[in-house]
Amino acid sequence: MGEISCDRERRHLADVLFTRTALPVSLGELSGRAVVASWRTLLLTVEVGPSRVERRLAAGGIRCPTCGGALSPWGWARSRMLRGFVVAVLRVRPRRAVCRHCQVTHVLLPVTALSRRADLAEVIGAALAAKAIGGGLRAIAAGLGRHADTVRGWLRRFTAHADRVRVLFTVLLVDTGPDPQVPAESGSLFADAVAAVLGCREAMASRWPGLGMVPPWQIASAITGGRLLAPAVTW
Ligand SMILES: [Zn+2]
């Protein structure tokens, strides 16, 4: 990895440090990274269990990523149906919260999801992993039971962000792993980016065993604030 020198990379490193401090407690305590979803509304990734989110919100345990103030419940975002592997369709209704201090509102997106995607993160991640080992579009789509155009959209967007993904997750891997093993370059930026995500998860699981059961693409959702496949990189 090259030396982190430009302003953007320094800001990115600050983000990494934020993430690093959020992750060790366990994903159950994770308040992921926040990104701008719309005017005065931020998207914030949280753990999967809604009852735990409710308890944390009630106790002021989820902090505003803008100012650090405590968030309070503030209604619900629209419900959405997410397609999975084991459960064909999962209904999710993300919590909305408002900061008691700066009044900015947030949508609390569970880490099982990716922003504006109708499939669970693990399904999308399976397609990315299959592509990384040489799978063809139609075979991947058929294997997942998804339309080829849907899978093509995932692959194109990930390809567009692949270098950023590779850098972000490799930095995290090196930063968190007790004995970090940086994946060797494969000659494919796409495959290197996937390897970085998977390697990062392994490094985190080594350092914090509580994360061992968390799927890598949920960790990827948490780290990117649910915007792994968003149009613009904000992480
Ligand atoms: Zn705030």
Residues whose N, C-alpha, C, O or C-beta is under 5 A from the ligand:
A	BS01	ZN	C64 T66 C67 G68 G69 C99 H101 C102 Q103
